[in-house]
Every structure is written in structure tokens, then in C-alpha cells.
Amino acid sequence: MKINKNKFLVIGDPIKHSLSPILHNYWFSKYRINSLYFKKKVKKKNLSKIIKDIKKNYYGANVTLPLKSSIIPYVDIITPLVTKTNSVNTIYIKNGKLYGDNTDVFGFYYGILGKIKKKCEKVLIIGAGGVTSSVIVALKKKWRLKKIYIVNRNIKKSFILKRKFGKVIEVMKFRNLQIFKDNIDLVINTSSLGLKPKDKIKLNFSHFKRKIFIDLIYNPERTFFLKMAKKSKNRIYSGLPMFIYQAQKSFKIWTNILPKVNRGTYKLLRRHL
């Protein structure tokens, strides 16, 4: 199989907000690599078609919501971390085979959790999609957690995570959160709510004081979720550092070059937010 090492892309739906082409094309230029990175809107029903296209015309790709789990049956080989998380966000071709890997755990751990000094024992996660399992793996690596509460519109997905990670997971409903609010150290939004300006999460932010709030969404950098958390005197972290560090690891997989992350990296991306 002839591999085109000059073309990369990110696939997902929605995809308009993605800054992956900005970041990766910047790194390709900086390190004098003759490659280009694109983005393409892809629905789940069209995964088979895009995989054929990738195998024929690309060397690697990033995968974003809602395809991170759905894409697994279409790749030839998955890494142990994908088995652990059931989530793929990076694919590449090697020896004629399509590999699926996960750099979200790396991105969340080093981009966000590495900045948090406070010890957290009880965490609330809003969302149960493809990236949530990566967040849980990173959390368990960082701390010995007593409990991870999960709330999600589709409760079946929450129970899938409970079966996967065991008794540390407790499936909750929004209306029951007030009972546990005082014991929660960290609140994380892993859902797509916040990508649109009108998106609002049904959480009573006034119940939380001096906690830590993380939103994995990076565009916009300050979502309604983070604005309301800040207003209630909580410490906030956007998903921008996670986005950068997961991209850094993907770039290393594709090129064997670990690009530097510095103030210039953030400045570049913020110009496009």
C-alpha cells in the first residue's frame, strides 16, 4: 500500500469549531515538514466511507466527538490504552495497517490535572461520551478516588461506564446532586453542551463554592459552564491545555517529533477563538 505522508485531518460532527488544522499546520511549518492538515465533518453512518478515504489518501487523522468509540471497529489494530478507554482520537497507518490510539488521557493528565495541586477524592462528571473514559483513566492515575459521580442525559451510557470501572462510579441524576454537593471536590463537563452559545447545563452553580470546575470544551474558551462556576467563586480550567497536549502527543506519533508547547502556542490558538 502506498501511503501519503503529506496529508492529515480531523473528523467529527460538529467540526467547524476545531482548531486542529491551525495547530498542526503551524507545527508542520515550524518543523519544516511538508504536510497539510484538514478538517472534515463526518457522521457515524459515513464512517466506513471516510476510513476507506483515509487509507487511500492520508497518513493519519484525529477523531473527535461523537466518533471516538464508533470508529473502533473500523481500525485494524488498537493500543492497550484504547482497550482500557474504549476511545480512539488518533489514527495512523503503519505497515499497511490502520492503528487506533488514544492521546486524550495524556492531554487531560498533563494539560490540566498536572496544574491542580489540591487533592481530590470525589469527582462529578457531566457527560458519558467517548472522552469520559479517558478522563476517568487520567483521574485514577492522579488520585486515589473515593467516588466518581456521573450524570448524563442518556443514563444507559453512564451504566456502561459503571460496568467498566466498577464501584468507584456512581450513576446520578441532576436532581439528586444537592445531597452530595458538599463532598464534591471537582466538577468536569465532558459533554458537548457549551459548543453553542445558548447551551446551558442544568446545574445549580450556587450550591458549589471554592470547588474546581473543568470544561473540556476549548472553543469557546470560556463557556457558560465556566462563567457560572467562576461567578460562584470556584476555580476554573478550560479544555484548551488538554487540546494542545493531546495534539502534541498525536504529532509525536505521526512524525516522531515532540513539538514544544509555550506561550506562543496559546497565543496562536486564542487568535482564532
N, C-alpha and C positions, 0 to 999 in steps of 0.2 A: 504494500500500500504506500502510495506517495503521500507524504504528509506536508501540508502547507504550514510552515512555522511562522508565517508572517501575519496571520490573521487570528484574532481572538474576539470574543464577545461575551455579553451578559444577557441572559434570558430570564423572563419573568412576566408577570401581569398583575399590577401595572409596572411599567418600566421607564416612563417618561422622567420620573424623579431621580433616576440612578445617575450618580456621578462617577461610576466606574470607568467610563471611557475617558473622562477628564484626568483621572488619577493615573491610570495605566498608560495612556498615551504620553503623559508627562514623563513617567519613568522610562518608557521606551526611548523617548528623545534624550533624556538626561544620560542614559547609559549607552547611547548610540546603538540601539537595537532597531533594525529595520523591520518593524512590525506595526500593525494598526489594530485598534480595539474598537468594537462597535457595540450597539445595544439593539435588542430585538424583542418586541412584545410576542410572547408565546403563551397560548392557553394549554391547559392539560391535555386536551383532546388532540393537540398537534405535536405532542412530544416525539412520537415516532418519526414524524417528518423532519423535525429540526435535528434530531440525533443523526439521521442519515446525512443531512446537510453539513453538520459539524464534522462527521467522519470524513467527508469528501473535501471540504473546503477550509477547515480550521484546524488549529493545533490544540487549542484549549478554550475553556469558557467558564464563566461564573454562573451560578444558578441562584436566583432569589425567589421570594415568595410568588406564588404558592406551590412551587415545583420541587422543593428540596427533598421531599420524601417520594413524590410521584416519579421522579427521574431514576430512582434506584434500579428498577427492573430493566432499564434501557442501557445501563452500563455493563461492561464485561467483568470488571474487577473492582471491588470496593476495599478500602483500607479498614483496619480494625476499628478506627475511630468512627467510621461510618456505621459499622455494625453496632457500635455502642450507642450512637446517637440517632440512628435511622435517618440521617440527614446528609445530603450532599450539597456543597456550594461551590466546588471546584472540580472540573473535569479536564482531562488531558489524554492525548494519545501516546502510547509507548509500545513499541514492538508490535504495532498493528492492533493493539487492544485499547479500548476506551476505559480509562480509570476514573473512579469517583472518589473524591477525597473531601475532608471537612477541615476548613481553616477557621470556622466560626468560633470553635472552642478557644483556639489560640487568640483570636481577635478580642473576644469578650474578656478572657483572663488577663491578657497583657495590656489591652487598651483601656479597660475600665476597672476591673477588680484590683489590678495592681496599684491603683491610686487610692483605694479605700483602706484606711488604717484601722477603722473600727471593726471589732469582731462581731460578726453577725451569726445569730443562731436560728432565727426564724424569718423566713422569706415569703413574701406574697408575690406570685407571678400572675399577671393578667395576660391570658393567651395560652394556647396549647398547640400552636402550629409547628412547622418543621424546625424552626430555630430554637424552640423552647427546650428540647432535649439537650442541645449543645450548651445552652445556658446552665442547665442543671448539672451537667458533667463538670463545667468550669467551677460552679459554686461548690460542689462536693470536693473538688481539688483544693479550693481555697480555704474552706472551713469545715469543721465537723458540725453539720447542721442538725438541729433537733427536729425541724419541721419545715416543709415547703408547701404552702397553701397555693392551690391553683384554681383560678376562676376563668371560665371560658364560655362563650355563647353556645358552643357545641360540647355538651358535657361528656359525650362519648369519647372525645379526644382526650379529655382530662383523665378519664379512667384508663385509657391506653398508657398514659404516662405513669399512672399509679402501678399498673401491672409491670411496667418496665423497670421502675426504680424502687418499688416496694413501699414499706411502711413510712418512710420519710415524707412521702407525698400524701397530702390530704386534699380531697376534692371539695371545693366550697362553692357557695352561691353568694352573689354580691350582698344580698340582704342579711347574710349571716356574719359579714366581716366585722361589724361593730363589736361583736362579742370578743374578737381576738385582736382588735386594733392596738391595744397597749403592748402586746407581746411581739409585734412585728417590728423587725429592725430595718428591713429593706423591702422596697416595693419595685417591681420590674414590669414594664409593659413590653411584652414580646409580640403583641398583636399588631395588625396593620392599622388600627384605629389611631389616627393622627396624621396620616399621609395627606388627608384633605383638611383644609382649614376649618370646616364645620364639624369635623369628627370630635366627639366628646365621649369620655369614658365615665360610666355611671358609678363614680366613686365619691364618697363624701370626704373631700380632702381636709375639712376642718377637724376630722377625727384623728388626723396624723400630725404630730408635732415633733420636730427635731429627729426625723427619720431620714433615710436615704432613698431617693427616687431615681430610677434609671429608665430611660426610654430608648429602645433600640433603634427607633426611627432617627435618622440624621438629617433628613431633608423634608420639612423644615427642622432646623437645629433646636429651636425652642417650640415644642408642641404645646397644645392646650394642657396636656397632662403635666408637663414640666412647669409651665407657667402657674398653674393652680397649686402645684406642690410647693413651689418657691414662695408663693403668696402666703401659704400656711406655715412658713418658716422651716421648710425641710431643705436638705442639701440635695442638689440635683446633678445628674450626669446625662448628657445626650449620647446618642449612638454613634456620633462621628468618630471617636477614637477606635471603637470596635470595627467600624467600616474600614478605617485606614489600616489597622493591623491585620485584619483578615485578608485584605488586598495585598499587603506586604508578603504574607505567607504564600498566597497564590502565585504572586510574581516570582518568588523564590523557587517554587515547584516547577514553573514553566521555563525559567531562564537560568536557574542556579545562581542568581544574583539576589542578595537581600538588600532592597533599596532602603536608604536612610529616611527616617521619619523625623521631621523637625518642624520648627515654626512655619517655615516656608510651605510645607505640605498642607498645614491647616489653612494658611493664608490663601493658597491656591484654591482650595475647595470652597472656602467661605465666600469667595468672589462669585461663586455660582449658586449659592444658596438663596 
